[in-house]
């Protein structure tokens, strides 16, 4: 009999990854995922979903390496399985290019992607404004397919979904024994975290089936990511900007910058335009605390604030969140589990 009731708040890539990890690993828990928006209406759905990472300033590098490796290995196994088309997970090869030689020519994640190397002079000739580049094969994970696939996995493991807006953890205190907060930008209101802020991202999807390789400018603002059905062009990184409507000035800027790197894009047909707010924070919050709710002490596990690296780190931090839930279970008095 399932005894411990777990609520996971948030149905983006962090929330679903965490919910699946808990439901599959802890059959003694009854897991409910609550969110006001599900795919295709989450921020994750618009993410380009390509795997590499930036360093967070205050988290030990070893921990960041583990998050990346666990996520990469998880998605690589899917990419190499029969689930790849349905899950929207594929291998993707290409280049990251820099106008100036970066201080760190071999980033911490370089050993986990496939075939990482510095670009040759001949390869760089294509990009006359750039002095240095890295070539590698990584993974592209398209959340419009991946989230519904995770949802199927979650239901198969006995998980339940509830579409509702959670405005306060108090609402959940009487119905659940453990709360897992994966509410992203919603954590600003839900748990009063003023360190979370939006970074506005606008992208375009275009029809350019001839493109097979990704190109990313090292500043992170301009990128071309071929996917299964279209090519994602970006982007913007506008901190503190809450606007969700498409900005035509941004659209023109994205097309111009991307066409400079890949002139054939001038012929590409624009299929759609999309805006999302990355839930950014100086460091992601992956930890647990005990909160007093309606006179009860309720363990709360937090997993949010990944910024633009949600898809990249989702499975790695979900495994950490699972470990924190396990710790909560161990510390519960025996009668609470009955």
N, C-alpha and C positions, 0 to 999 in steps of 0.2 A: 504494500500500500504506500502511495506517495504521501509524504507527510510534511516536508518542509516546503513552504510556499515562497517562491522567488519571483519578484517582479523585475523585469528589465525595461527601462524607460528609454525609448528611442529606436527607430527602425531604419536608421542609415546603416552604412557598412560596419560601423563599430558596434551598434546595438545588435544587429543580426548575427555578426560573428560571435559576439559574447554569448548571446542567447543559445546559439547552436552548440558552442563549447560546453556550456553548463548542462543543457538538456541531454546531450549525448554522453557526457562523462559522469553525470550524477543522476541516475535513474530514480534515486530516492527523493529527488526534488520535483515539485510541480512548477513548471516555469511558464509564466505569462509575459508576453511582450506587449507593452502598451505604447501607442504613439498616435499623434493626431494625423500624421501623414505617412503613407507607405509608398513604395515604388509604384509608379515612376515619378512620384512627386517629392522625393527627398533630395537633399543637396548632393548626396553620393551619386544619384542618377546622372548628374551632369559631369561628374569628374572624369578627366581623361583616363585616370586609372592606370598610369604607367609606373612601374616600380623602380624608384631610386629615392634617396632621402637627403635631407639636410640635417646638420647637427643641431641638437637642442643644447642650450648653454649649460644647464645645471644637472643634467642626467648623466651618470657615469656612462662612458662610451661603450663599455662592455654590455651594459643593459640595452643600449640602442642597437648594438650589433645583434644581440639575441632577438629583439623585436623584429628586426629586418629579416634575419635568417629564418626565423620561424614562419613569418608571413610568406617569404619567397618559396621556401620548401613546400608549404601547404599549397600554394597556387601552382607551382611547377608540377606537382603530382597531378593536379586537375588538368593542366594544359597537356600533359602527356597521357591522359586517360580518355576513355570514350565519352566522358562528360564534358569535354572541352567546348563543343559547339553550343550545348544547352546552357552551360555555365558562363559562356562569354569570356573564357580565359584562354589566352593564346601567347605564344612567344613573339617577341618583337625585337628586331635588330635595327641599329641606327647609330647616330652620332650626337654627342653633346659637345658644343663648340664654344670657345671663349675668345673675347676680344683681347684680353690680356691673359698671360699665363697664370693660372690660379696658384695660390700658395700650396694648396694640397692637390697634387697631381693624381694621387691615388686615394680617393675617399674611402671612408671606413667600410662602405658596403661593396667595394669593388671586387672583393674575393667571393662574394655570394652570387653575383650575376654571372653570366656565361661569357667567357672569352674576352674579358676586359683588357684593353690595351690602349696605348696612345696612338692617335691617328698619324698616318704617314704624311709627308709633305705633299705627295701626289693627291691624297684624299682632301687635304686642306685647301688645295688650289681652287676647289669649288666655292670656297667661302673666303674671298679675298680680304674681307674686313676682320677675319678671325685669325688669331696667331697659334691657337692650341686646341686640341680636341681629343675626345675619348670615344672609342668605338666599343660597343658591347651588345650583347643580346640580353634582354630582360623580359618581363611579362607585362602584358596589357590585360587589365581586368575590367570588363565593361559592366558596370553595375546595373544597367537596365536589364541584363540577362542574369547577372550573378545574384542580385538580391532576391528575385523570384525563385532561383535555384536554391539559395540558402533557406528561403521560407519553406520550400518543400522538405528539405532536410530537417528543419526545425519541427514541422508538423509530424514527420515520420518518427521523430524522437519523443513525441507526446507533448510538444509545446503548443501553447494556445496563444491566439492573437486577440487583442482588444483595441479597437480604434476609439481613442478618446484623448482629449487634451488633459495632461496632468499639470496642474498649476502649482501644486504644493505637495511635498512628500507626506504631509499630514493625511492627505486623501487616501494614501496607500497603507497607513500604519496599522489599521485594524484587520486588513485582509491579507497582509503578507508578512513573512518572518524575516526576509532579507530583501533589500532593495538594491538594484544595480543601476546606477545612473549613467546612461550613455546618451544624454540629451544634447550634446554638442553646445551650440550657441544658446540653447534653451537653459543651460546651467546658470546663465547670468541671472535669470529670474528664479529658476527652480531651487537652486541652492545658494543664491546670492553671491555668485562668484564674479567679482568685478574685474578679474584678470582675463576673462574671456572677451574677445572682440572680433568683429567680422573683418575678413579680408575679401573684398568683392572680386569675383572672378567672372569674366564674360568670355564665352567661347562660341565658335561657329562650327557647324558640321557642314562639310562640303562633299560633293561627289567628285572623287579623283582616284578611280580604281587603279590608275597606273602607278600610284605612289606605294612603295613597299617598305620604305625605311623611315623611321622617325628622325626628326631633327629638333634639337632643343638648344636654344641659346642659354649659355651658362648663367645668365642673369635671371632666368626663370620666367621672363616676361613673354618671350616669343617661342612658340613651339608648334610642331606639326606631327600629329600622331595618327598614322593610318590604323583603322580598326576593321571590324568584320564587315560593316555595311557602309561606313563613311569615314572621312578623315576629320579629326578634330583639330581646329586651328585656334590658337590662343596667343595671348590672353591679356588679362589685367591682374594686378595685385594692388588693390586700392584699400588701404588700411582704414578701419573705422567708418567705411562707407556702407550704409544699409540699403542703398537703392537696389531694387530687384527688377526694375524695368530695363530693357535693352537700350543701350546708348549708341546711337548711330555713329557718333564720332569714334567710339571705341571699335565699332565694326570696321570702319574704314581703316583705322590704325592697324588693326589685326591683319586685315587683308594685305595692306601695304607691306608691313614688316615680314609677314610670312612669304609673300611673293618675292621679296628681295632674296630670301634664302632659297626659295624653290620657285623659279620663274613660271613653271608650268601651271602654277596655281591661278594665274591670271585667267586661265580658261575654265576653271572649276565652277560648277554651279553650287550656289549656297542653298543648302537644304533647310537649315534651321539656325536660330540664334538663341542662346541660353545664358542666364545669369544665375549665379549661386553665391552664397556667403560662406566662406570657409570658417569653421569654428576655431579661431586661432588663440594661442596662449603662449607665453614665453616658453613653458614646458607643458606637455600633456599631463593631465592629472590621472594617475593610475595608482590609487591607494584606497584604504578603507578607513572608516571612522564609525563611531557609535553615536547615533543622534537620538535626542529625546523627542519622541513624537506622541502626542496625546497621552502623556504620562507613561509611555513605554520606551524602553531603550531598544532601538532598532539598528542593526548593523547595516551600513550603507557602503557599497563598493562603488567607487567612481572610475569611469574610463571615458575621458573626453578631452577635447582641446588639441587635436592632432593637426589642426590647420590644413594645409594642402597635402598632408601625408597620410590621410585616413586610410585609403585603400592599401598603401604601402605597409602600414604598421598594424592594420586591423587584427589580423589573426594572432600576431605576436603579443599585442596588449590584451587580446581576449583570453589568451592562455594564462596571462598574469592575473587577470580578473577572476578567472576560474579558480586559480590557486588561492586567491583572497576569499572567495566564497567557501572553498573547502575549509579554510582556517575558521571562518564564521561557524560552520557546522560543527567543527571539533569543539568549539568553545560554548556551544549551546548546552544548557542543562538538559539531561535526558528526557525530562517530561515535556520539554518544548518540541521534541521530535515525535512525540506520540500523537 
